[in-house]
Amino acid sequence: MDLTEIDLTNKEFKAELAKCFKNINYWFEKEIVLFGNIQLLLDSATVYSLARELASKMSGKDLVAMNVSITLLNAVFVLIKRKVPDKARKVLNATCQLNFSANDLLTRVRIKFLKILLNYIDSGKEYQIKQFLNSLESEQLKESWTFAFQQVKDIYNLSTSI
């Protein structure tokens, strides 16, 4: 759905998915992974509230698992794509307060990318994001995040300006 922009689901299916997350008392790996995988099928308000709830439940833990960072940072990007950057920023700020492993470098780099992406949305200036993308050593990350940047650029109708 993300790349094709074709949604093969219906409202009933989406309502059933959202219902699965009603009143979660404990976020086990199954719920975390499921939420991370279906965010594009949920409305923005549900993604936002579930992401905030997950971040809140993980707050104060000695070490937060990588699947939590993946899920929360995916939620940030979904909210950016849905044109609710203020909510994306709140989820990102809550995520930044969590205790991730010092060895989890991908989470740190993803957080930096999302912060720069949100700054780009606010300013419309590409210099900082282009500089960040050019600094990446991993060609796979560079290609993936350049594509993500282009999606956001198209969604927000931001023209090239440095």
C-alpha positions in Angstrom: 0.0 0.0 0.0 2.8 2.4 0.8 4.5 2.3 -2.6 1.5 1.6 -4.8 -0.9 3.8 -2.8 -3.6 1.2 -3.5 -5.6 0.2 -0.4 -7.1 -3.3 -0.8 -8.8 -3.2 2.6 -12.2 -1.9 3.5 -13.5 0.1 6.5 -14.7 -3.0 8.4 -11.3 -4.6 8.2 -9.6 -1.4 9.4 -12.1 -1.1 12.3 -11.4 -4.7 13.3 -7.6 -3.9 13.3 -8.1 -0.8 15.5 -10.3 -2.9 17.8 -7.4 -5.3 18.3 -5.6 -2.5 20.1 -8.4 -1.2 22.2 -7.5 -1.3 25.9 -4.1 -2.9 25.7 -2.8 -3.4 29.2 0.5 -5.0 28.2 2.5 -4.4 25.0 4.1 -7.7 24.3 6.3 -8.3 21.2 3.3 -9.6 19.2 1.4 -6.3 19.8 4.4 -4.1 19.1 5.3 -5.9 15.8 1.6 -6.0 14.7 1.2 -2.3 15.4 4.5 -1.5 13.5 3.2 -3.5 10.5 -0.3 -2.1 10.2 0.1 1.6 10.9 -0.6 2.6 7.3 -4.0 0.9 7.7 -5.0 2.9 10.7 -6.2 6.5 10.8 -3.8 9.2 12.1 -5.5 9.7 15.4 -5.2 5.9 16.2 -1.6 5.8 15.1 -0.8 8.8 17.3 -2.6 7.6 20.4 -1.2 4.1 20.2 2.3 5.4 19.6 2.0 7.7 22.6 0.7 4.9 24.7 3.5 2.6 23.7 6.1 5.2 24.4 4.5 5.9 27.8 4.5 2.2 28.7 8.3 2.0 27.7 9.2 5.1 29.6 11.4 4.4 32.6 12.5 1.0 31.4 16.3 0.3 31.7 16.5 -0.8 28.1 13.9 -0.5 25.3 13.9 -3.3 22.6 14.8 -2.4 19.0 11.3 -3.5 17.8 9.9 -0.7 19.9 12.1 1.9 18.3 11.3 0.6 14.9 7.5 0.7 15.6 7.6 4.2 17.1 9.8 5.7 14.4 7.6 4.1 11.8 4.7 5.8 13.5 6.5 9.2 13.2 7.0 8.7 9.5 3.4 7.6 9.0 2.2 10.8 10.8 4.5 12.9 8.7 3.1 11.3 5.5 -0.4 11.9 6.8 0.4 15.7 7.1 0.2 15.9 10.9 3.8 16.9 11.6 3.0 18.3 15.1 1.8 14.9 16.2 4.8 13.3 14.6 7.1 15.6 16.5 5.4 14.7 19.8 5.8 11.0 19.2 9.4 11.6 18.1 10.1 13.6 21.3 8.6 10.9 23.5 10.7 8.3 21.6 13.9 10.3 22.2 13.2 10.1 26.0 13.4 6.3 25.9 16.5 4.3 26.8 17.8 2.5 23.7 21.0 0.5 23.6 24.1 2.4 23.0 24.8 -0.2 20.3 21.5 0.6 18.5 23.1 3.1 16.0 20.3 2.7 13.5 17.8 4.1 15.9 20.0 7.1 16.6 20.5 7.8 12.8 16.7 7.3 12.2 15.9 9.8 14.9 18.3 12.3 13.4 16.8 11.8 9.9 13.3 12.3 11.2 14.3 15.5 13.1 15.9 16.9 9.9 12.9 15.8 7.9 10.5 17.7 10.3 12.8 20.8 10.0 12.6 20.5 6.3 8.8 20.4 6.4 8.9 23.6 8.6 11.4 25.5 6.5 11.2 24.1 3.0 15.0 24.3 2.8 16.8 21.2 1.5 20.3 22.0 2.5 20.4 20.2 5.8 18.6 17.1 4.6 20.7 16.8 1.4 23.9 17.2 3.5 22.6 14.4 5.9 21.8 12.1 3.0 25.1 12.7 1.3 26.9 11.8 4.6 25.4 8.3 4.8 27.9 5.6 4.0 25.3 2.9 3.5 24.0 3.0 0.0 20.9 1.1 1.0 20.0 3.7 3.7 20.9 6.5 1.3 18.6 5.1 -1.4 15.8 4.3 1.0 15.9 7.7 2.8 16.2 9.6 -0.4 13.0 7.9 -1.5 11.4 8.8 1.8 12.5 12.4 1.4 11.1 12.5 -2.1 7.7 11.2 -0.8 7.6 13.9 1.8 8.6 16.5 -0.7 5.8 15.5 -3.0 3.2 15.2 -0.2 3.9 18.7 1.1 4.4 20.2 -2.3 7.7 21.7 -1.3 9.9 23.0 -4.1 13.6 22.9 -4.2 15.2 25.7 -2.1 18.5 25.8 -0.4 
